[in-house]
Amino acid sequence: MFDWLEDLFVQQWLQTLGWAAGVALAVQIAGVVGGGPGTKSAASAVGLALGFMAGLFTVLDQLPALPPDERWQWCGWLTVAALLLLMFEERHGSAAMVRFVAQLGLVIALLWWVVRPSSRAADWSPLTAQIAYLGGGLGLLLMTIVGEARATTQPAWRSLLPCVVTGAATVAIFASGISDKLARSTAGLTAALLTSLLLALAHRSAPPARTAQSVATLCFAALLGYAWAASAVSDTAALLLVLSWASQLFPWRPAATGYTIATVGVVPVAASLLAWWLRSPAAET
């Protein structure tokens, strides 16, 4: 009945999903049990980052080297850097400008190490490169800033649900031919996000975490940015996945049921399905 469990491919995927979800769950439960609101908030960010790294470890059978063997593996170290920098600022910083500088530095690092050395970038004219870097960097920076602002004004599940939907669609797109390693790594992030979503639904009183929102966004942007820069996913599909993820930024209106259903469910699902349909032809071979 369960002969499919003997397949090495299935075992590898279950290992990645299990470790990512298990580490995220353990960290966040420890935060819920052992501390106040600040600890719970920090635990959600730590759980996401460590859950992703645990999944990445199962994919590579080790932590990524420094510098990593493949540039997409920078995603793991960027996730850790985002966690440490943003959490330190959240606990000890006093000026919004300090956090802005930290976020700007992380976005620049993502563009420099993940997107810039790509085959697609090598074919760009200087003007096209400037537009791509400035436009993409500004968009990602605004997404992290606005995402943090939204996270403090709406239930945590409201921000996490579109991320889980988008993550699942991205796993399917990557697994269709781009890279099994990249797909499994994205699956680890999605498993950690799903764990956070389930805990957010169970503990509605737990405060949302700004850092967790930005850590997840930077991690997802690095994975998708690599696939796009390597011409492994079409421009339209990448844009639709970004739109699906960014639906968390729409204003939260508790009294408007239809609007809430549309922004939480319909928008990310529709955009993700369309992205799957318009995925790069290279992913179909």
C-alpha positions, 0 to 999 in steps of 0.5 A, a space after each residue: 500500500 505504501 510502496 511509494 515510500 521506498 522511492 529514494 526521490 520521495 524519501 529525499 523530499 519527505 526528509 527535507 519537508 520533515 526537517 524544515 517543518 520540525 525545526 520551525 515547529 520546535 523553535 516556535 513552540 519553545 517561544 510560545 511556552 517559554 516567554 512573553 510576547 517578545 519571545 514569541 515574536 522572535 521565535 517565529 523569525 528564528 523558526 522560519 530561518 532555521 527551518 529553511 536552513 535545516 531543509 537546505 542542509 538535507 538538500 546539500 548534505 551539509 551547510 553551504 560553503 562560504 563562498 558557496 559552490 553555486 550562487 543560489 546557495 547564497 539564499 541560506 546565508 542571506 536568510 541567516 544574515 537577515 535574521 541576525 541583523 533585523 532581529 538585533 535592530 528590532 531588539 536594540 534599535 531606536 531609529 527607523 533609519 537603522 532598520 532601513 539601512 540594514 534592509 537596504 544592505 540585504 537587498 544589495 547583497 541579494 542583487 550582487 551575489 544572486 542576480 548580478 553574475 547570471 547569464 541573463 545579466 551578462 546579455 544586458 546593456 548597461 541601461 537595462 542592467 541599471 533598470 533591472 537592479 534599481 527597479 528590482 531592488 527598490 521593489 524588493 525593499 518596498 515589499 519588505 518595508 510595507 510587509 513589516 508595516 502590514 504585519 503589525 496591523 493584521 493577524 499573522 495568518 493573514 500575512 502568512 497564507 499568501 506566502 504559503 500559497 505562493 511557495 507551494 506554486 513555486 515548488 511545483 514550477 521549480 520541480 517541473 524541470 528547473 532544479 530538484 535541489 532548488 525545488 526542495 529548498 523552496 519546499 523547505 521554506 514553504 514547510 516552515 511557513 506552513 508550520 508558522 501559519 498553523 501556529 498563527 491560526 492556533 494562537 491568534 493572540 500571538 503578536 506578528 513578527 516584523 523580522 519573520 516577514 522580512 526574512 521570509 520575503 528575502 529568502 523567497 526573493 533570492 530563490 525566485 531571483 536566481 531562477 529568473 536571472 538564470 532564465 529558468 522561469 519566464 518573466 511573466 511567471 516570475 512577475 505573477 509569483 511576486 504579485 501572489 506573494 505581495 497580496 499580503 500587502 493589501 489593506 486588511 479590512 476585518 469588516 469586509 468579508 468578500 474583500 478579505 477572501 479575495 485578498 487572502 485566497 483568490 488573488 494568490 491562488 489565481 496568480 500562482 495558477 497562472 504562473 504555473 501555466 505560463 512557466 518557462 518552456 525550459 521547465 517543461 523539458 
